[in-house]
C-alpha cells in the first residue's frame, strides 16, 4: 500500500498552480494527484484504487463519488492536460501576428507545456499507450485538434498561392503533429530533455522547407495542380 510522498505534494501543487480554481475542486485534486503518484510509482497496470485512496488519505466512497474506476481517473487526467495544452497553444497564437514565426511560438508553447508536466505527459504519451480504447480515442481527438490548428496556420500562410492543394495542407498538418509528438516522446525518455526553443526551431524550419519545396514543385510542374 502506497503512502503520500513528496511526489504527491508536487503533483498537488502543480494542479493548484496550473488549473483554474473552478475546473477541479480540492477533493478531486487530491485524488488526481494521488493517482498520478500511484501510476508513476507502480505503473498504471499494477496501481489500484486502494493505492490512490491511501495516498490521498481518502475513502473509497470518496473516490467512487468522482470515478467509476482507475481508467476514469486516467481519462480525466488526459482531459485536463489536453485543456492546458490547448489553452497555451491558442494563447500563443493569439499573442503573435499571422506570420510564419507564429507557428514556432505555438510549437514551443506545446513542447514547453509538456515538459512542465513531464511526468504527466510521459504517463499519457508513453506509459499508458494501448492500455484502454477510450484513452486512445481521446489521444486521436487531440491529434486531430492540433492538425486542424496546423492546417489553419498553413492555409493562412498559403492563402495567396493557389498552387497548393487543400489535401497537401492536410498532409503537412498531420505530418507536423506526428513529428511534434515523436520529438516530445523521445525527449521524455532521456534524463535531460533538449531545449524547447531549439526543438521548436527545428520543427518550424522543417515545415517551412516542406512548404518551399511544395511551392517549387508546383511552379515547375503547374499541371500537377489539375491532377488531383
N, C-alpha and C positions, 0 to 999 in steps of 0.2 A: 504494500500500500504506500503510495507516494504521499509526501508531506510538502507543505509550502516551502519554496526555496527562493533564492534571490532572483531566479529566472521568472518566477510567478510575479514578483513585485515589479520587475522590469516590464513584463507584458502588460500588467495592470496600468502602470504609469503611461506606457505608450498609448494604450486605449484612451486613457483620460486626456492625454495631450493632443491626440490626433482625430478624435471623433467629436462631432457636435454633441453637446450635452443631452439634447433631446433624442439623439439617434438610439442610444442604448442606456438603459437605466443602470444604476450602480450594481444592483444584484446580478444582472445579466453580465455586466463587465467582469465581475469576479469569476463567474462560470466560464466565460470565454478565455480569460487569462489563464485559468486553471486548466482548461482543455488544451491550450497551446503548450503549457508546461508539460502536461501528460503526454501529448502527441510527440513533442520534441524529445522527451527523455526516453520513453518506452517505444515510440513508434506508433503510428495510428492503429495498426492491426492489433497490437498487444495491449494498448491502453484501454481501460474500462471506464464505465460511468462511475464506479466506486472510486477509481483513481482521481477522477475530476472533482467529485464532491469532497474527497478528503483534502485535496489541495486547497479548494475554495472554502473549506470549513463550512460546508452547506449540507443540507439533507437531500436525499434522493427525490423527495417530493418537490423540493425547490427546483431541482434540475428538470424534472418532468413537467413542471409548470411552464417551462420555456421550450423544451425539446423532447421529441419522441425517442431519440437515441443519439449516439455519438456522431453518426453521419450527419444528422441535422445540425449539430454544432459546427462541424467542418464546413457545411454548406453556408451556414450563417457567417463564418469567418471569411470565406471566399467572397461572399456578397459585400462584406464590409471593406475588404481590401480593394475590391473592384470599384466601389463607390469612391474611395480615396484616390485611386489611380485616375478615374475619370475626372474627378474634380480638379486634380493637379494638372492634368494634361489640358483640359479645357481652359483653366485659368491661364496657363502658359500661352495658349493660342490667342486668347483674348487680349493678353498683355503686349502682344507684338504685332506689328503691321504685317499684311499678307505678302511676305517676301519668301524667297527660298530659305532664308535663315530661320524663319518661324518653325519650320519642320525640325530643325536642330534643337530648338528650345523645347518643343513638345517631346521629342525622343529623350532628351536629357531629363525632363521632368518625370517621365515614366521610369527611367532607369534609376534616378535618384530616390524615387518613392519606393521602388522595390528594394533598393539597398538599405534604405532607412528601416524598412520592415523585413530585414534579411531572413530571420528565422521563419516568419510567417510565409514569406514568398517561397522560400525553399520547401517548406511543408506542402504548399499548394501546387508549386510548379514541378517539384522533383519527387518528393517522398510519397505523395498520395496519387500519383498518376496511375489511372487504371483501376483504382480500388472501388469506385462507385459510378455507375452510369449517370446518375443525377449530377454528380460533380463534373463529369466530362461534358455534359450538356451546357453547364454554366461556363466552363472554360471556352467552349466553342462560341457561345454567345459573346464572351469578352473579346475573342479574336475577331469576330465579325464586327463588333462595335469599333474597334481600333482600325480595322480595314476600311470601314466607312470614313473614319477621320482622315486616314491617308488618302483615300480616294477623293475626298472633298478638297484636300490641300493640293493634290496632284492636278485635279481638274481645274482648280482655280489658277494654278501656275501655267497651265497649258490652254487656257480658255481662248486665247487668240490664235492657237495653232490647230487648224482643222485636220492636219495630217495624222494626229494622234487619235487612235480609235478608242471608243468607250471601253471596249474589252481590254485594251492594252493597259489602261489606267487601273482596272480592277486586278489584272495580273500583277502589276507592280505593287499595288496596295497589299495584297495578300503575301507577296514575297517579302515585303518590308516587315509586316507583322511577324512572319516566321523568323526572319533574321534577327529582329529585336528580341524575340522570345528566346532564341537559342543563345544569343550573346549573354542575356541575363542568366539563363540556366548554367552556362559554362562558368560565368563569373561567381555564381553562388557556391560552386563546389570546390573552389580554390580558397585557400586560407585568407589571402588578402585580395579583395576584388579590385579590378582596374579602375582608373579614374573615369567617372561618368562623363565628363566633358570630352575626354579622348574617345570613348566608345560612341558617344552621340555624333561626334565629328566624323568618325569613320563611316558610320551608318548613313549619315546625311550625304556625305561625299559619294557613297555607293549609289544612293538614289539619284543624285544629280548626274552622275556619269551614265546611269541607265537611261535617263531622260534625254541626255545629249546624244547618246548612241541611237536611241529610237528616232529622234529628230533627223539625225544624219541618214539613217537607213531610209526613212520616208522621203527625204529630199532627193536621194539618189535614185529611188525606185518609187515614183509617185503612183504608179499603177497598183502598188500594194494596198493603197487605201481602198480600192474598189474590190479587192479580192475577198474581203471578209463578209 
